[in-house]
Amino acid sequence: MNYDTFVDQVAQRTRTSSERTVELTRATLETLAERLTGGDVLDLAAQLPAPLQLVLKPSPSTEAADRFGAAEFVARVARRAGVDEPAARDAVRAVFVTLREAVSGGEFDDMVIQLPRDYRDMVEPALSPGATVLRHA
């Protein structure tokens, strides 16, 4: 999936402008990069268009995942994008669904496995029907 298609898909799902969608997507991916281990961030980034790969580049200080729950994830996205938390939650769902379409199922599942149960309502819309993913408690 190319960059414009990715942004268009998120824009359609969030019903926001392309400019706003870019901010929401960047905020979500930056927060995701903090939440995942560095290796998984690189694996995910490798399957995305170049502008999104740049957002997902881990630094040496982010090799280990920062363990925070779904509420903190949404709060960080909201702060980064300058939106309220309901808008941030909708954006996170839209980005996750689009990520699922843009990367291999195995890579998406590897990402989901790192997320605790409280992420379920944001991740499940992205899972294909009948998908079984183990989640850490």
N, C-alpha and C positions, 0 to 999 in steps of 0.2 A: 504494500500500500504506500503510495507516495504522500508527501507532506500535505499537499492541498486537499487530498481526499480525506486524510486523517482529520484535519481541521474541519472540513465540511461535515463529516459524520458527527463529530462532537457538537458542532454548531446546530445541526438539525435536532440532535437529542436534547440539547439544553435550550433551544430556541433563543439563541443569543447571536450577536453579530460576530463576524470572523475575528475582529480585533479583540473583542471580549473573550472569545473562545480561545484565542492564543494565550491570553493571560491565565485563564482557568486551567488550560492544559499544562502550561509551564508550571503553575503552582502545584498541580496534582503530581506531575512527574518529579518535581524537585522534592516534594514530601515523600513520595514513594522511594526515591533514591536514598533518603535518610532511613527509611523503614526496612529496606532489604539489605542483605549482605552485599559487599562490593562485587563479588563474583556473579551473583544473580543479577545485579544491576547491569553489569557489562554484557551478560548473556541476553538480557531483555533489550538493551540498547542496540545490540548488533543486528536485531531484526527490524529496527525502526528507521524511518527516514533520517538523513543527516541532521537537520535542525533539532529533531527530538533526541538524537543521540547525544548532542552537546549538553542538553538539559540533564541527562541521566548519568553523566560522567562522575563516578565516585572519586573522592579524594582519599589520600592515605588515612585521614581521620575518620572516614566513613566506611572503612573495610568491614567493621562489625555493624550489625544492624542496631539502630536505636529502637529499643522496645517501647512503643507507645500504642495505646489503644485507638479505636476508631474515632472516639470523640476528639482526641488530641489531633488525629490525622485531619479531620474536618476543620478543626480550629486553625491548624497551621495553613491549610489551603485557603481558608477564609481570610486570614491575615495577609498572606502573600498576594492574593488576588484582589483584596479590598472589597470583599462581598460579605453578606451575612452567611451564617452557617447553613441555613436551608439551601441557599443557592450553591454553596460550596459542596454540600452533600450530593445535590443533583449533578453537579459537574463531575465529581469523583465517580459516580455511577456511570455517567456518559463516557468518561475517559476509559474506565475499566472495560466497558462493553466494546469500545473501539479498539483498545489494546488487544482484546481477545480476537477480534477480527484481523488485526494487523500482524500478530505473531503466531507461531506454531502453538497448537494446543498444549503440548508438553511444556513449553516455556511459560505459558500463562499459568498452567497448573503448578509449576515450580514456584512461581511468585505467590500464588494463593496459599500454598502450603505454609509459607512463612507468616501468614497473617492469622491472628487469633480469631476466635468465634465472633467477637463483637463487630468484626468487619463483614459479617455474613450479608446483611441487608445491602451493602454496597457492592459486594462481589457477586452474589448469586444472580443478579440480572445478566451478568456476563457469561455465566456458565452455560454451556450447551445443554439442551434437554437430556436428562438422564446422566449427566456427568457426575462422577463420583470423585470428590477430592477430599483427602484427609486434611483436617485442620488441627493445628496445635490448640490445646485448651488454654 
